[in-house]
Amino acid sequence: MFIDSGRILGVLGKEPPLMTTREELKVDKARDEWKKLIAQGWRRTKPVWEDS
């Protein structure tokens, strides 16, 4: 799993964000991170690029 962080430049939506860091998590740490996000109320969504 990768965790990307970045900054919004200019007006939101007019320019792509600038990616500043990328952290790669191994499987066990990624599972722990997923459990923390779910506990904080995050939910899985459908990808916006998926044809449905």
C-alpha positions as CSV (number, residue, x, y, z in Angstrom):
1,M,0.0,0.0,0.0
2,F,1.2,3.5,-0.7
3,I,0.3,6.6,1.2
4,D,0.7,9.7,-1.0
5,S,0.7,13.2,0.4
6,G,0.7,16.5,-1.5
7,R,-0.3,20.1,-1.7
8,I,-3.0,21.9,-3.5
9,L,-1.7,24.6,-5.9
10,G,-3.7,27.5,-7.2
11,V,-7.5,27.1,-7.4
12,L,-8.8,23.7,-6.4
13,G,-9.6,21.7,-9.5
14,K,-7.8,24.0,-12.0
15,E,-4.3,22.6,-11.4
16,P,-3.3,19.1,-10.4
17,P,-2.0,18.7,-6.8
18,L,1.8,18.5,-6.2
19,M,2.7,15.2,-4.7
20,T,5.3,15.7,-2.0
21,T,5.8,12.3,-0.4
22,R,5.1,8.7,-0.9
23,E,5.3,6.1,1.8
24,E,5.2,2.3,1.0
25,L,3.8,0.1,3.7
26,K,4.4,-3.6,3.9
27,V,1.3,-5.9,4.2
28,D,1.2,-6.1,8.0
29,K,1.6,-2.4,8.5
30,A,-0.9,-1.7,5.7
31,R,-3.5,-3.9,7.4
32,D,-3.0,-2.1,10.7
33,E,-3.4,1.3,8.9
34,W,-6.6,0.1,7.2
35,K,-8.0,-1.0,10.6
36,K,-7.2,2.5,12.1
37,L,-9.0,4.3,9.2
38,I,-12.1,2.1,9.5
39,A,-12.1,2.7,13.3
40,Q,-12.0,6.5,12.5
41,G,-15.1,6.2,10.4
42,W,-13.6,5.9,6.9
43,R,-15.6,3.8,4.5
44,R,-14.8,2.0,1.2
45,T,-16.2,3.7,-1.9
46,K,-16.5,2.7,-5.5
47,P,-13.6,3.9,-7.7
48,V,-14.7,6.8,-9.9
49,W,-13.0,5.3,-12.9
50,E,-15.0,2.0,-12.7
51,D,-17.6,1.3,-15.5
52,S,-20.9,0.5,-13.7
